[in-house]
Amino acid sequence: MPRDPTSSTSPMNHDDGLATHATAVRELLLDAERQARALLLDVDHTAAAGLVRSWPAAVAAAAELWGHTGDEPTSGVAGQLLARVAEVAVSLEADLATARWPGNGTGDDRMRAIATNLTRAGELIEGNAGEAHLFSQQNSDAVRTRAAHTLYIATHAVGVALKRDGRERAFDRAFDPNRAKPRRTPGAGGRSRYEVGPGVRWADRLGAAERALGAHLRSSSPIRAQEGEQQVAAGLPRLREALAHFDIQAHRTLAATPTAGNLVLATRTEGMFLGAALTLTRAAGETGHLSQADLDPARLEHTLTHAGEAWSDLASRWSDLMPKGARVDPALAAAANQLREACRDLTHDTHNKLAPATVITHRADLTEALPVLGHYVDAATELAEATRPALRTPGLEGPARAINRRLTRDVESGRIPDIPNDLRAELVKLAGPENGQALVPEQVLTGLHVATSRAGRTSAAAANSIAAEGRSPAYREQPRALLRPEPAILAAGDLPARAQPGR
Amino acid sequence: MSKTTTPDLSWQQPLGDIVCLLQLAADHLWEAADAAGVDSPLHSLGLGSFLAASQASELLPANGEVPGPSPSESTDPLKILEAAEQLTRQLDPDLAGASDLGIAVTDLLREARRSAA
């Protein structure tokens, strides 16, 4: 007798039904992730309050889902990390009831949709709890990871919204004529005033949950997840710390692994910093801080612009020699990222454009910032020299196509005389369809030496223009002399010893 | 006879493409930044793209292949970043670091969209 295909006792139909449930769970989780991605892409400050209100429900839904996948929620390292996230959500929800901000109001539809998907996926798993083969250990692990991944993205999005909310409030304060000029707030944990808003304490707590989720997904330990919790400094203290860290790390990395990738990263980061220094000193000029320090705005503008251009030129020349997919030292990448964020915090507005001087003044005391900038623009002079040993690497190679392009550009701009035809022909041959590697010709090495010297020389000039002997007590407190002799364009022995005919 | 299995390396393909695209976006952004001036916000965006490329490179095995950019690839950094962001969605979150990369690239794309607005 044929089986009834609709019968629930039909093994084939039963399996089909389970497969449908498994597919539905997967689709629900993928849809939740899509919504979390969309949220992160579009999130802005207006959503901050609603997102904070809705976040605990999303965590609760994820925690239930984890519970249904069979694991004890608190077992093992992963369980501890996820339990920590759940604890944060429970305590945050309890505080929401009495907090003045975000107060009563609606939640965020996108976060609610994520929570709904996680809840429905959990219910489907629970409804098939007896079907061990449907949700095997492997499947259960995948479900937990996908849910944690989605919650990680969504939690990060709430943090972004809270940060932007704080910056918008600071922007409003900066243009409020009834407000006095900001003063330092003792005991604010190193935060500048612009970050001290109602969302800050929520951001700190969500940050702990985000770190725990990240550690879970990286299979890190709970101890590692707590790292970084002390990184509360913002504004000028954050910039000072990031500059010090980058300066030390760049020297370490370039001494140990002077690859083209690391050189591009170090030189581009320095160029970005000089751009930030220009923005900050310009803001200082517009708000009267430069005249107080008896500094010449035109000279500062001129020297910092030249230094920034010199570093960009040096960086683009190292980019020529970088193979595709080149790796960089993760420690240098972390330091560069820290510096990028610290600069952006001071110089960018919420639309990723340069912030008006009035806003920048509210973010940092520019009188205090000037000697810090002077100190690290001066340090750039030494960093330029730290890039030079890489030019003496025996058999230094680079992609033939980029080398040929650089030579053409330098010839066209009159920086070098025309190059021999046999060198050009060899480079074209090496480039071929595969863009092979070529030994770096002498003309390109010389160009790099000159660019290095120019980066050092212009940085020294910029540092000297910021340094004002005895003009301000803040300058006198600097531990090292800012005034230094400007290096010559090319010192003896700077040029490569290797000199091959035509190269 | 013991059963042999071929390791699944399919995840390396989008990762290699992501590295390539992020590096390409960084190159275009820096070129535009150099033309725009020392204080251009594009310097920071280019650095962000380069850092995301290096983050993606770290997930590849030492001999992992990074393709060159396709000749038909857009030269608009925003479009390139959008393509990279789409590819990060193909990464399995079980791959340690994939979630961080997804967030980094999405943050970068949001930053780029606001810059372009």
Interface residues (C-beta under 8 A of the other chain):
Chain A: E33 R34 R37 L40 L41 D42 V43 D141 A142 T145 R146 A148 H149 Y152 I153 H156 V160 G214 L217 R218 S219 G261 V264 L265 R268 T269 G271 M272 L274 G275 A276 L278 T279 R282 L304 T305 G308 E309 S312 A315 S316 S319 K324 G325 A326 R327 V328 P330 A333 A336 N337 R340 C343 R344 T347 H348 T350 H351 N352 K353 L354 N435
Chain B: G16 V19 C20 Q23 D27 W30 A33 D34 G37 V38 D39 S40 P41 H43 S44 L45 G46 L47 G48 F50 L51 S54 Q55 S57 E58 L60 G64 E65 V66 P67 G68 E85 R89 P93 D94 A96 G97 A98 S99 D100 G102 I103 T106 D107 L109 R110 E111 R113 R114 S115 A117
